[in-house]
Amino acid sequence: QVQLVESGGGLVQPGGSLRLSCEASVIFPVYTMGWYRQAPGKQRELVASIGTGARIKYADSVKGRFTISRGDAKNAVYLQMNSLKPEDTAVYYCNLSPNMVTAPGPYWGKGTLVTVSS
């Protein structure tokens, strides 16, 4: 059974930073790991993803502020979030796809809440 465990959410003031972490219980030889978020009343959206070979995608709304990276063991992914804005408030979900074609993949974490507020 594939499990994704997220950590790092919390309350931060506008302009602040947070780092989210996600660790998967499995490693696929070809994969895409990503972060999605869902704000109240809105659809879940891609924030950033990274695939085999370090192929990276960002949502336009976070480019230049967020950075996605992988752990050395390739079963972990991190999201460094800087210059946070109130509109970044959402539940952030880690996602794993066992290929580089299907996005999002079938495996989801339980989510971690990020609240940006003064």
N, C-alpha and C positions, 0 to 999 in steps of 0.2 A: 504494500500500500504506500503510495507516494504521499509524503507530508511536506508541507511548507510552513515554516515557523517564522513569523515576522516579529520585529521588535524595533523600538526607537521612536514611536510616536509620542505625542504630548502636546502641551500648550506652550506656545511661543509668541512673542510680540512681533508685530510687523517689522520687517527688516532683519529678523533673527534667522538662525540656522538650526536645522535638525538633520540627523543622519539615520536613515532607515536601513535595517538589515533583514535579510531573508536567507534562511538555510534550508536546502532541500535534502530529503532523506535518500535520494538517489542521484546518480550521475548518468546522463545519457550521452552517447558519443557525439551526437549532433542535437543541438537544442537551442531554444530561445528562452531567456528569462526576462521578465519585465515587471514593471510596476504600473498598476492601473489605479484610478481613484474614482470615488463616487461621492458627490456632494448631495445634500438633501434636495430631493425633488429633481435630480438630474440623472442622466444616464452615466453608466460607468464608461470611463474614457482612458485611453492609453496615455501614460505619462512619459515613460521611457522604456526601451527594451535593448537587450544586448544578446547577440547570438554567437555561435561558434565562429571563430575568426574575428571576434570583437566587432562584428557588424552592429552599429548602434543607431537607434532612432529616438528622437525626442518630439514631444508635442510642441507646437510653435509657442504655446503659452509659457513654457518652462525653459526654452533655449536660452543659454547664457546664465541661467540661475541654478539649474539642477545638473548634477553629474552622476551618471550610472557607471558602476564598475563591478568587476567580478573578483571573487576570492581566488587565491592560488589553487585551491582544491576544485575549482570549477563548479561546486555545488552551492555556492553562496553568491548573492548579489547585493549590492549596496546602492543607496540613493542618497547622495549628499545634496541637501536642499538649502540654498542660500537666498538671501534677499526675499524672504517669504512674505507673501501678501495675504490679506484676508480671504481673497478668492481661491487660495490654495487649500483652504479648510475643506477636509473631506476624510473619508475612510480610505486608506491606501491599502491595496491588495497586491500581494506578490503572485505572479503567475509563471507557470512552467509549461512549455510546449516541447514535445520530444522530437521536434524537427525545426526547420527554418522556414516553413511554409505556412503552417496553421497558427494564426494569432487572433485572439488569445488561445492558449492551449487548454487542455482539459483539467489542469491541476491548479487549484487556488489555495492561498492561505486564508486564514480567518479574518484578516484585516487588522490594521492599526490606525487609530484615530489621530489625525493631525488637526489641531485647532490653532489658527493664527488670529490673535485678538489682543487688543491692548486693555 
